[in-house]
C-alpha cells in the first residue's frame, strides 16, 4: 500500500521523528514522507512513532492508498525527495 505521512511535533522531537520516518519512507518535504509499505511495516512504524510523540501536543496523519493506481501526484515548485517508485 502507498502511505503519505505528515506530522507536526514539538521541536525537541522533530529529529527523532524524521530519522524514524526516513527508515521507512521517502522524505518529500518538511514534515512529509511517502512510499510503499506492507501492513506489518505500517503497524511497526505506528508503534515506534507512538513511543516518540506526545499525543497531547503532537500529531501525525497517515494517508493510506490501498492501490497506487489511485494516486495522482502533482508538484508545484521544487520537487524534493525520491519518487523513483511512483509509476
Secondary structure by P-SEA (a helix, b strand, c coil): cbbbbbbcccccaaaaaaaaaaaccccccccbbbbbbcaaaaaaaaaaaaacccccccbbbbbbbcccccbbbbbcccccccccccc
